[in-house]
Amino acid sequence: MALRTIRTQKLKSFFSLVGVLIGVMFLIAVVSIVQGMNRYMVDRFANTLVGANTFELRQRPNIMTGNVSEAVQLEWRRRPRISYADADEVIAEVDRRFPQSRPLDLYRQRRPLIRNPRE
């Protein structure tokens, strides 16, 4: 009975089929665009602003969680200052251990990004 209805109402069946195809194609396109935008945002903005694939070389921790005793804070203050030579050694070691990684362009282009934490 259903096949007979499809045969008799060919135009209605054709438009129904086209509507389903357009809906599925639209859904696939929207999902692809959203996934592409998410990847772009993570690659372009999150890694640049937040530094998802970076690390900081600091004299003291940037964020202290929990109760940190006075002795530990005093020990952190007694650590030697990080110099440009220290940063160059770290860059060389990272480049040696991870040759596929991108170079640390921000440091090499603008040295003032390495700041003295006591300033």
N, C-alpha and C positions, 0 to 999 in steps of 0.2 A: 504494500500500500504506500509506503514512504517513497519507494523508488518510482512508483507511478506518478506521485505528486511532483517529484523532482523533474520527471520527464515532461509533464504537462505544463509546469510553471518554470520553464527554462530561464527566463529573464530574472524572475524573482530569485531563483537558485543561484544564478550567476552573481547577482548583486550581493547576496548573502555571503557567498564565497569570497568576493572581493573585499567586503567589509571585514570579514575575519582576518584575511591576509593583511590588510592595511593596519588593523589593530595590533596584530602580532608584530609586524615590522615596526610600528611606532613604539611599542613596548620595548623591543630589543634596542632601538635607537636611543630611547631615553635612558635605559640602564647603561648603555655603552658611554653615553655622554657624561652621565653622573660619575661613573667609574674613572673616566679619563680626567674629569675635573678634580676628583679626589687625588688621583696620582700626581697631577700637575701641582696642586696645592701643597702636597707633602714634599715633592721634589724641589719645587721652586721656592716656596715661602717658608715652610716649616723648617727645612734644613738650613735656610739662610738666616732666619730670624732667631730661632730657638737653638739651632745647632744640634739636630738629632744625631748626626754622625760626627760630632766633634767632642773634644774634651778640653778642660781648662787645667792649666798648670798654675797652681796657686800656692802661696806660702801657708795660708790657713784655709780651712773649709769655708766655702761661701755660705752654706746653710748649716746651721747646727740644730740637730734634732735631739730631743731628750735632754736630760740634765748633764751638763758638761762641768766637770769639777774645775776648781781654780787651778789645780796642778796641771791639768791637761791644757787649759787655756794659756797658762804660762809657758808650757812646753811649745805650743804653737807659736807664741810670740818670739821665742828664742830661735826658731828656725831661721836659717840664712835667707837673705833676699834672693829672689830669682832674677838672674841677669839675662841679658840678650845672648850671651854665650851658652847659658843653660838651655835657653829656648832653642838655639841652633842645634845643640846636641840632641834634644828631644826630637826635633824635626828630622834630623839625620837618622836617628834610630827608628822612627816611625816609617820613614821612606825605605829603610833597609828591611824591616820586618814585614811591611805591607806594601810591596811595590805596586800593587794594583790600585792603591788609594790615591785620591787626588792630593796634590800638594797643598800645603797650608797657605793659600794665596793671600788671605787677609794679613797674615803676619809678614809675608815677604813684600807685600806692596805698601803696607802702612805700619811701620814699626811702632808707632805710638799706641797701638792697641794693647801692647804689653805694658801694663801700668804698675807702678809701685803701689802695693796695697796700703802703705802707710800714708800716702798723700791725701 
